[in-house]
Amino acid sequence: MFNIRTAIGALMGVLSLSSVSIAEEIKFGIGVAEGDYPEYNAVLRFKEYVEFKTNGEITVRLFPGNQLGGEREMLEQVQQGSLELTLPADGAMAGFYPPMQVWSVPYIFESAPIAWEVMSGPFGDAMREDILEQTGMRALAFSQNGFRSFTNNVRPIVNPDDMAGLKIRTMESPVYMEMVKSLGATAVPISGAEVVMALRQGVVDGQENPPAVVYSGGAGEVQKYYTLNEHTFGLHVVIANNDWFESLTPGHQQIIQDAAKLAAWTENLQKTEGDWLYSRQLQDELGMEIHVSTPEEKVAFRDVVQEPVLQFIRSNVGDELVDDLLAEVETVKARMYGSE
């Protein structure tokens, strides 16, 4: 009888320890593969900060390289509670929260530091609160996915006319599709996990992404031309399952929020550095022909795409949200550079 009790006690102890271990481990899924890439470095900083500050009471298991599915699938998992955290781009997020489209106005940000201030300021805070209210998911921080630019296999793109007739992969976002359409090209929405295969098979001629994503995602290996026209500023969202977040102690909630900000700062800096670092690698290692658009060439693109896309965004998210963003950009510019 004594031995049976001992065995049962030992078994209960093992089960108890096992359940504690499972409860303490959280999962963070991202699309980018493991490696020295801004997105991966950002979530790695998140993991390191959380584990250090909680004295190991919370461990973060990273799932890079679309191991858990594409961005839409991971967002669904976060919403349903089977995944604690993910890092979707604004285009994927727009499928769950349509007002995200407002960030996609072409050429709205003249520099990355302006965008950083807007993302972390009153406008960004109000949107994060609205995301929670509308989706039930908690947006912990916005970060820089980078200025998006066009690659293709047909010809160099120097002016808007060079886009005519091209088939361009876009995120599954109506705003990006409208932008490509306004340039005379055909927009083909394809998930991020399938982009390289679609380019390799000729399903599309090109795509649009920042240099870091073009390099790390493999598009640079199957594309010839890259024009850094920087038409839109892409965002990432550090997003969490809210039920999980609210189950944490106040102290652990603070640590998670601080870690999300650290991840955002990491990606902001590395994505900006990546504009030139990854462009050099794309050219030197992969032989891509790269054209950096001049300010005058950007104006030509802006004159073609901004107003049609702006009208489209207004029709989808309302004038008030668009006007609030435009006003916040002007406020930030005045604070940073002084009134003209």
C-alpha positions as a Markdown table, in Angstrom:
| # | Residue | x | y | z |
|---|---|---|---|---|
| 1 | Met | 0.0 | 0.0 | 0.0 |
| 2 | Phe | 2.9 | 2.3 | 0.8 |
| 3 | Asn | 4.5 | 1.7 | -2.5 |
| 4 | Ile | 1.3 | 2.5 | -4.4 |
| 5 | Arg | 0.8 | 5.8 | -2.6 |
| 6 | Thr | 4.4 | 6.7 | -3.3 |
| 7 | Ala | 4.0 | 5.9 | -7.0 |
| 8 | Ile | 0.8 | 7.9 | -7.2 |
| 9 | Gly | 2.4 | 10.8 | -5.4 |
| 10 | Ala | 5.4 | 10.8 | -7.7 |
| 11 | Leu | 3.1 | 10.6 | -10.8 |
| 12 | Met | 1.0 | 13.5 | -9.6 |
| 13 | Gly | 4.2 | 15.5 | -9.0 |
| 14 | Val | 5.4 | 14.9 | -12.5 |
| 15 | Leu | 2.0 | 15.8 | -13.9 |
| 16 | Ser | 2.0 | 19.0 | -11.8 |
| 17 | Leu | 5.4 | 20.0 | -13.0 |
| 18 | Ser | 4.5 | 19.2 | -16.6 |
| 19 | Ser | 1.4 | 21.4 | -16.4 |
| 20 | Val | 3.3 | 24.3 | -14.9 |
| 21 | Ser | 5.9 | 24.1 | -17.7 |
| 22 | Ile | 3.3 | 24.1 | -20.4 |
| 23 | Ala | 1.5 | 27.1 | -18.7 |
| 24 | Glu | 4.7 | 29.1 | -18.6 |
| 25 | Glu | 5.8 | 28.6 | -22.2 |
| 26 | Ile | 4.3 | 30.9 | -24.8 |
| 27 | Lys | 4.5 | 30.7 | -28.6 |
| 28 | Phe | 5.5 | 33.5 | -31.0 |
| 29 | Gly | 5.0 | 32.7 | -34.7 |
| 30 | Ile | 6.5 | 34.8 | -37.5 |
| 31 | Gly | 6.9 | 34.5 | -41.3 |
| 32 | Val | 10.6 | 35.2 | -41.6 |
| 33 | Ala | 13.1 | 32.4 | -41.3 |
| 34 | Glu | 15.6 | 32.2 | -38.4 |
| 35 | Gly | 18.7 | 34.3 | -39.1 |
| 36 | Asp | 20.2 | 37.7 | -39.0 |
| 37 | Tyr | 17.0 | 39.5 | -40.3 |
| 38 | Pro | 15.3 | 42.4 | -38.7 |
| 39 | Glu | 12.0 | 40.6 | -38.0 |
| 40 | Tyr | 13.8 | 37.6 | -36.4 |
| 41 | Asn | 16.1 | 39.8 | -34.4 |
| 42 | Ala | 13.2 | 41.8 | -33.2 |
| 43 | Val | 11.3 | 38.7 | -31.8 |
| 44 | Leu | 14.6 | 37.3 | -30.5 |
| 45 | Arg | 15.0 | 40.5 | -28.5 |
| 46 | Phe | 11.4 | 40.1 | -27.3 |
| 47 | Lys | 12.2 | 36.5 | -26.1 |
| 48 | Glu | 15.5 | 37.5 | -24.4 |
| 49 | Tyr | 14.0 | 40.4 | -22.6 |
| 50 | Val | 10.9 | 38.5 | -21.4 |
| 51 | Glu | 12.9 | 35.5 | -20.2 |
| 52 | Phe | 15.5 | 37.7 | -18.4 |
| 53 | Lys | 13.0 | 40.1 | -16.8 |
| 54 | Thr | 10.7 | 37.3 | -15.6 |
| 55 | Asn | 13.6 | 35.3 | -14.2 |
| 56 | Gly | 12.6 | 32.5 | -16.5 |
| 57 | Glu | 9.0 | 32.3 | -15.2 |
| 58 | Ile | 7.9 | 32.9 | -18.8 |
| 59 | Thr | 9.7 | 31.3 | -21.7 |
| 60 | Val | 9.1 | 32.2 | -25.3 |
| 61 | Arg | 9.3 | 29.6 | -28.0 |
| 62 | Leu | 9.8 | 31.1 | -31.5 |
| 63 | Phe | 8.3 | 29.6 | -34.6 |
| 64 | Pro | 10.0 | 31.3 | -37.6 |
| 65 | Gly | 9.7 | 30.6 | -41.3 |
| 66 | Asn | 5.9 | 30.2 | -41.5 |
| 67 | Gln | 6.1 | 27.0 | -39.5 |
| 68 | Leu | 2.6 | 27.6 | -38.1 |
| 69 | Gly | 1.2 | 28.8 | -41.4 |
| 70 | Gly | 1.0 | 32.1 | -43.3 |
| 71 | Glu | 0.2 | 35.5 | -41.6 |
| 72 | Arg | -3.6 | 35.0 | -42.0 |
| 73 | Glu | -3.4 | 31.6 | -40.4 |
| 74 | Met | -1.3 | 32.8 | -37.5 |
| 75 | Leu | -3.6 | 35.7 | -36.9 |
| 76 | Glu | -6.6 | 33.3 | -36.8 |
| 77 | Gln | -4.6 | 31.2 | -34.3 |
| 78 | Val | -4.0 | 34.3 | -32.1 |
| 79 | Gln | -7.6 | 35.3 | -32.3 |
| 80 | Gln | -8.7 | 31.7 | -31.4 |
| 81 | Gly | -6.2 | 31.4 | -28.5 |
| 82 | Ser | -4.0 | 28.6 | -29.8 |
| 83 | Leu | -1.1 | 31.0 | -30.4 |
| 84 | Glu | -0.1 | 33.8 | -28.0 |
| 85 | Leu | 1.8 | 36.1 | -30.3 |
| 86 | Thr | 2.5 | 36.9 | -34.0 |
| 87 | Leu | 3.9 | 39.7 | -36.1 |
| 88 | Pro | 1.7 | 40.3 | -39.2 |
| 89 | Ala | 2.2 | 42.9 | -41.8 |
| 90 | Asp | -0.4 | 45.7 | -42.2 |
| 91 | Gly | -1.8 | 44.1 | -45.3 |
| 92 | Ala | -2.7 | 40.8 | -43.6 |
| 93 | Met | -3.9 | 42.7 | -40.5 |
| 94 | Ala | -6.3 | 44.7 | -42.8 |
| 95 | Gly | -8.2 | 41.4 | -43.4 |
| 96 | Phe | -9.1 | 41.4 | -39.7 |
| 97 | Tyr | -9.1 | 45.2 | -39.1 |
| 98 | Pro | -9.9 | 47.2 | -42.2 |
| 99 | Pro | -8.8 | 50.6 | -40.8 |
| 100 | Met | -5.2 | 49.4 | -41.0 |
| 101 | Gln | -5.5 | 50.4 | -44.7 |
| 102 | Val | -5.1 | 54.1 | -43.7 |
| 103 | Trp | -1.3 | 53.6 | -43.2 |
| 104 | Ser | -1.0 | 52.7 | -46.9 |
| 105 | Val | -1.4 | 56.1 | -48.4 |
| 106 | Pro | 1.4 | 56.3 | -51.0 |
| 107 | Tyr | 4.2 | 58.7 | -50.1 |
| 108 | Ile | 2.6 | 59.9 | -46.8 |
| 109 | Phe | 5.9 | 59.6 | -44.8 |
| 110 | Glu | 8.9 | 61.5 | -46.1 |
| 111 | Ser | 11.2 | 59.7 | -43.7 |
| 112 | Ala | 11.2 | 56.7 | -41.3 |
| 113 | Pro | 11.6 | 58.8 | -38.2 |
| 114 | Ile | 8.4 | 60.6 | -39.0 |
| 115 | Ala | 6.6 | 57.3 | -39.3 |
| 116 | Trp | 8.1 | 56.1 | -36.0 |
| 117 | Glu | 6.7 | 59.1 | -34.1 |
| 118 | Val | 3.3 | 58.6 | -35.6 |
| 119 | Met | 3.2 | 54.9 | -34.9 |
| 120 | Ser | 4.1 | 55.4 | -31.2 |
| 121 | Gly | 2.1 | 58.6 | -30.7 |
| 122 | Pro | -1.5 | 59.5 | -30.0 |
| 123 | Phe | -2.8 | 58.3 | -33.4 |
| 124 | Gly | -1.1 | 54.9 | -33.0 |
| 125 | Asp | -2.3 | 54.5 | -29.4 |
| 126 | Ala | -5.9 | 55.2 | -30.4 |
| 127 | Met | -5.7 | 52.6 | -33.2 |
| 128 | Arg | -4.2 | 50.0 | -30.9 |
| 129 | Glu | -7.2 | 50.5 | -28.5 |
| 130 | Asp | -9.6 | 50.3 | -31.4 |
| 131 | Ile | -8.0 | 47.0 | -32.6 |
| 132 | Leu | -8.7 | 45.5 | -29.2 |
| 133 | Glu | -12.3 | 46.7 | -29.3 |
| 134 | Gln | -12.9 | 45.5 | -32.9 |
| 135 | Thr | -11.0 | 42.2 | -33.0 |
| 136 | Gly | -10.5 | 41.1 | -29.5 |
| 137 | Met | -6.7 | 40.9 | -30.2 |
| 138 | Arg | -4.2 | 43.2 | -28.4 |
| 139 | Ala | -1.8 | 45.2 | -30.5 |
| 140 | Leu | 1.2 | 45.7 | -28.3 |
| 141 | Ala | 3.2 | 47.8 | -30.7 |
| 142 | Phe | 3.6 | 49.0 | -34.3 |
| 143 | Ser | 7.0 | 48.5 | -36.0 |
| 144 | Gln | 8.5 | 49.3 | -39.3 |
| 145 | Asn | 8.2 | 46.7 | -42.0 |
| 146 | Gly | 9.9 | 49.1 | -44.3 |
| 147 | Phe | 9.4 | 51.3 | -47.3 |
| 148 | Arg | 8.0 | 49.0 | -50.1 |
| 149 | Ser | 9.4 | 49.1 | -53.6 |
| 150 | Phe | 8.9 | 47.2 | -56.8 |
| 151 | Thr | 10.9 | 44.2 | -58.2 |
| 152 | Asn | 10.2 | 42.5 | -61.5 |
| 153 | Asn | 11.8 | 40.3 | -64.2 |
| 154 | Val | 10.7 | 42.2 | -67.2 |
| 155 | Arg | 12.4 | 45.7 | -67.2 |
| 156 | Pro | 13.8 | 48.4 | -65.0 |
| 157 | Ile | 11.1 | 50.6 | -63.5 |
| 158 | Val | 12.1 | 54.3 | -63.7 |
| 159 | Asn | 8.8 | 56.1 | -64.3 |
| 160 | Pro | 5.1 | 55.1 | -63.8 |
| 161 | Asp | 4.7 | 54.1 | -67.5 |
| 162 | Asp | 7.2 | 51.3 | -66.9 |
| 163 | Met | 4.6 | 49.5 | -64.8 |
| 164 | Ala | 2.1 | 49.1 | -67.6 |
| 165 | Gly | 1.1 | 45.5 | -68.3 |
| 166 | Leu | 3.2 | 43.9 | -65.5 |
| 167 | Lys | 1.6 | 41.3 | -63.2 |
| 168 | Ile | 2.6 | 42.3 | -59.6 |
| 169 | Arg | 2.1 | 40.2 | -56.5 |
| 170 | Thr | 0.5 | 42.2 | -53.7 |
| 171 | Met | -0.5 | 41.3 | -50.2 |
| 172 | Glu | -4.1 | 40.3 | -49.7 |
| 173 | Ser | -5.0 | 44.0 | -49.2 |
| 174 | Pro | -7.4 | 45.9 | -51.5 |
| 175 | Val | -5.4 | 49.1 | -50.9 |
| 176 | Tyr | -2.2 | 47.6 | -52.4 |
| 177 | Met | -4.2 | 46.1 | -55.2 |
| 178 | Glu | -5.7 | 49.5 | -56.0 |
| 179 | Met | -2.3 | 51.2 | -56.0 |
| 180 | Val | -0.9 | 48.6 | -58.5 |
| 181 | Lys | -4.0 | 49.0 | -60.7 |
| 182 | Ser | -3.6 | 52.8 | -60.7 |
| 183 | Leu | -0.2 | 52.3 | -62.3 |
| 184 | Gly | -1.5 | 50.2 | -65.1 |
| 185 | Ala | -0.3 | 46.9 | -63.8 |
| 186 | Thr | -2.3 | 43.8 | -62.8 |
| 187 | Ala | -2.5 | 43.1 | -59.0 |
| 188 | Val | -2.4 | 39.4 | -58.0 |
| 189 | Pro | -2.9 | 38.8 | -54.3 |
| 190 | Ile | -0.8 | 36.0 | -53.0 |
| 191 | Ser | 0.1 | 35.0 | -49.5 |
| 192 | Gly | 3.7 | 35.7 | -48.3 |
| 193 | Ala | 4.5 | 32.0 | -48.0 |
| 194 | Glu | 3.8 | 31.5 | -51.8 |
| 195 | Val | 5.5 | 34.5 | -53.3 |
| 196 | Val | 8.9 | 33.0 | -54.3 |
| 197 | Met | 7.2 | 30.0 | -56.0 |
| 198 | Ala | 4.8 | 32.3 | -57.9 |
| 199 | Leu | 7.8 | 34.4 | -59.1 |
| 200 | Arg | 9.8 | 31.3 | -60.1 |
| 201 | Gln | 6.9 | 29.8 | -62.0 |
| 202 | Gly | 6.1 | 33.1 | -63.8 |
| 203 | Val | 2.6 | 33.4 | -62.2 |
| 204 | Val | 3.6 | 37.0 | -61.6 |
| 205 | Asp | 6.3 | 39.2 | -63.0 |
| 206 | Gly | 7.2 | 41.0 | -59.8 |
| 207 | Gln | 6.3 | 42.0 | -56.3 |
| 208 | Glu | 6.8 | 44.9 | -53.9 |
| 209 | Asn | 8.6 | 44.7 | -50.6 |
| 210 | Pro | 11.4 | 46.4 | -48.6 |
| 211 | Pro | 15.0 | 45.4 | -49.3 |
| 212 | Ala | 15.3 | 43.3 | -46.2 |
| 213 | Val | 12.3 | 41.2 | -47.1 |
| 214 | Val | 13.4 | 40.9 | -50.7 |
| 215 | Tyr | 16.7 | 39.5 | -49.5 |
| 216 | Ser | 15.6 | 37.3 | -46.6 |
| 217 | Gly | 12.4 | 36.1 | -48.2 |
| 218 | Gly | 14.1 | 34.8 | -51.3 |
| 219 | Ala | 12.5 | 37.1 | -53.9 |
| 220 | Gly | 15.9 | 38.5 | -54.8 |
| 221 | Glu | 17.0 | 35.1 | -56.0 |
| 222 | Val | 14.4 | 35.0 | -58.7 |
| 223 | Gln | 14.1 | 38.7 | -59.6 |
| 224 | Lys | 16.3 | 40.8 | -62.0 |
| 225 | Tyr | 15.2 | 44.4 | -61.3 |
| 226 | Tyr | 14.6 | 46.4 | -58.2 |
| 227 | Thr | 13.5 | 50.0 | -58.1 |
| 228 | Leu | 13.7 | 51.7 | -54.7 |
| 229 | Asn | 10.7 | 54.1 | -55.3 |
| 230 | Glu | 9.5 | 53.7 | -51.7 |
| 231 | His | 5.8 | 54.0 | -52.6 |
| 232 | Thr | 4.4 | 53.0 | -49.2 |
| 233 | Phe | 5.5 | 52.5 | -45.7 |
| 234 | Gly | 4.7 | 49.1 | -44.4 |
| 235 | Leu | 4.0 | 48.2 | -40.8 |
| 236 | His | 4.2 | 45.2 | -38.6 |
| 237 | Val | 2.0 | 44.7 | -35.6 |
| 238 | Val | 3.2 | 42.9 | -32.4 |
| 239 | Ile | -0.2 | 41.3 | -31.7 |
| 240 | Ala | -1.3 | 39.1 | -28.8 |
| 241 | Asn | -4.2 | 37.0 | -27.7 |
| 242 | Asn | -5.9 | 39.2 | -25.2 |
| 243 | Asp | -7.3 | 36.5 | -22.9 |
| 244 | Trp | -3.7 | 35.2 | -22.5 |
| 245 | Phe | -2.4 | 38.7 | -21.9 |
| 246 | Glu | -5.1 | 39.5 | -19.3 |
| 247 | Ser | -4.3 | 36.2 | -17.5 |
| 248 | Leu | -0.8 | 37.5 | -16.7 |
| 249 | Thr | 0.1 | 39.3 | -13.5 |
| 250 | Pro | 0.3 | 43.1 | -13.8 |
| 251 | Gly | 4.1 | 42.9 | -13.5 |
| 252 | His | 4.3 | 40.3 | -16.3 |
| 253 | Gln | 2.0 | 42.4 | -18.4 |
| 254 | Gln | 4.3 | 45.3 | -18.1 |
| 255 | Ile | 7.3 | 43.2 | -19.1 |
| 256 | Ile | 5.5 | 41.9 | -22.2 |
| 257 | Gln | 4.5 | 45.5 | -23.2 |
| 258 | Asp | 8.1 | 46.7 | -22.7 |
| 259 | Ala | 9.4 | 43.7 | -24.7 |
| 260 | Ala | 7.1 | 44.6 | -27.6 |
| 261 | Lys | 8.4 | 48.1 | -27.7 |
| 262 | Leu | 12.0 | 46.8 | -27.6 |
| 263 | Ala | 11.1 | 44.5 | -30.5 |
| 264 | Ala | 9.6 | 47.5 | -32.4 |
| 265 | Trp | 12.7 | 49.7 | -31.9 |
| 266 | Thr | 14.9 | 46.8 | -33.0 |
| 267 | Glu | 13.0 | 46.4 | -36.2 |
| 268 | Asn | 12.7 | 50.1 | -36.8 |
| 269 | Leu | 16.5 | 50.6 | -36.7 |
| 270 | Gln | 17.4 | 47.5 | -38.6 |
| 271 | Lys | 14.8 | 47.9 | -41.4 |
| 272 | Thr | 16.1 | 51.5 | -42.0 |
| 273 | Glu | 19.7 | 50.3 | -42.1 |
| 274 | Gly | 18.6 | 47.4 | -44.3 |
| 275 | Asp | 17.6 | 49.9 | -47.0 |
| 276 | Trp | 21.2 | 50.2 | -48.0 |
| 277 | Leu | 22.8 | 47.1 | -46.4 |
| 278 | Tyr | 20.4 | 44.6 | -48.1 |
| 279 | Ser | 20.4 | 46.6 | -51.4 |
| 280 | Arg | 24.1 | 46.1 | -51.6 |
| 281 | Gln | 23.8 | 42.4 | -50.9 |
| 282 | Leu | 21.0 | 42.0 | -53.5 |
| 283 | Gln | 23.3 | 43.7 | -56.0 |
| 284 | Asp | 26.6 | 42.1 | -55.1 |
| 285 | Glu | 25.6 | 38.6 | -54.1 |
| 286 | Leu | 22.5 | 38.0 | -56.3 |
| 287 | Gly | 23.2 | 40.3 | -59.3 |
| 288 | Met | 20.0 | 42.3 | -59.1 |
| 289 | Glu | 20.0 | 45.6 | -61.1 |
| 290 | Ile | 19.0 | 48.3 | -58.6 |
| 291 | His | 17.7 | 51.7 | -59.4 |
| 292 | Val | 17.3 | 54.3 | -56.5 |
| 293 | Ser | 14.4 | 56.7 | -57.5 |
| 294 | Thr | 15.3 | 60.4 | -57.4 |
| 295 | Pro | 13.0 | 62.8 | -55.6 |
| 296 | Glu | 11.7 | 64.0 | -59.0 |
| 297 | Glu | 10.9 | 60.4 | -60.0 |
| 298 | Lys | 9.0 | 59.8 | -56.7 |
| 299 | Val | 6.9 | 62.9 | -57.4 |
| 300 | Ala | 5.9 | 61.5 | -60.8 |
| 301 | Phe | 4.8 | 58.2 | -59.1 |
| 302 | Arg | 3.0 | 60.2 | -56.3 |
| 303 | Asp | 1.1 | 62.3 | -58.8 |
| 304 | Val | -0.3 | 59.1 | -60.4 |
| 305 | Val | -1.1 | 57.0 | -57.4 |
| 306 | Gln | -1.7 | 59.1 | -54.3 |
| 307 | Glu | -5.1 | 60.6 | -55.1 |
| 308 | Pro | -6.7 | 57.5 | -56.4 |
| 309 | Val | -5.6 | 55.4 | -53.5 |
| 310 | Leu | -6.5 | 58.2 | -51.0 |
| 311 | Gln | -10.0 | 58.3 | -52.4 |
| 312 | Phe | -10.2 | 54.5 | -52.2 |
| 313 | Ile | -9.0 | 54.5 | -48.6 |
| 314 | Arg | -11.5 | 57.3 | -47.6 |
| 315 | Ser | -14.3 | 55.2 | -49.1 |
| 316 | Asn | -13.3 | 52.3 | -46.9 |
| 317 | Val | -12.3 | 53.8 | -43.6 |
| 318 | Gly | -13.9 | 57.2 | -43.6 |
| 319 | Asp | -12.7 | 60.7 | -43.9 |
| 320 | Glu | -12.2 | 61.2 | -40.2 |
| 321 | Leu | -9.5 | 58.5 | -39.8 |
| 322 | Val | -7.6 | 59.7 | -42.9 |
| 323 | Asp | -7.8 | 63.3 | -41.8 |
| 324 | Asp | -6.6 | 62.4 | -38.3 |
| 325 | Leu | -3.5 | 60.6 | -39.8 |
| 326 | Leu | -2.7 | 63.4 | -42.2 |
| 327 | Ala | -3.0 | 65.9 | -39.3 |
| 328 | Glu | -0.8 | 63.8 | -37.1 |
| 329 | Val | 1.9 | 63.6 | -39.8 |
| 330 | Glu | 2.0 | 67.4 | -40.1 |
| 331 | Thr | 2.1 | 67.8 | -36.3 |
| 332 | Val | 5.1 | 65.4 | -36.1 |
| 333 | Lys | 6.9 | 67.1 | -38.9 |
| 334 | Ala | 6.4 | 70.5 | -37.2 |
| 335 | Arg | 7.7 | 69.2 | -33.9 |
| 336 | Met | 10.7 | 67.4 | -35.5 |
| 337 | Tyr | 11.8 | 70.0 | -38.0 |
| 338 | Gly | 10.0 | 73.2 | -36.9 |
| 339 | Ser | 7.3 | 75.2 | -38.7 |
| 340 | Glu | 8.1 | 76.5 | -42.1 |
